[in-house]
Amino acid sequence: MPRFVVQEHHASSLHWDFRLEHGGVAPSWAVPKGVPEERGIRRLAVQVDDHTVSYMSHEGPNVRIWDRGDYDLEKWEDGKIVIELHGERLEGRYALSRTDGNNWLIHKTR
């Protein structure tokens, strides 16, 4: 099964990097307020450059793994991704929807 990771990143501003293993790379989003753990909360997720899959295990002085696991893919289309996360903290069905340019929304669904 493909993997996902959420890395807590203490950069110039605290954010969480959400990465999905897909097609040999790790498409990535910076989520300023963190990936929501409950339904009904929508969070901004700014798409950033894809990373190598090996970067998904990276930890360092300013980066720590907040959650990791694998996922089932339901849909991966232009502007819409639906997945079922099986993580240590995050569990359930999530959707990412492009709103404008690199801006997406991430939320937990049913």
Order of alpha helices (4+ residues) and beta strands (2+ residues): beta-beta-beta-beta-beta-beta-beta-beta
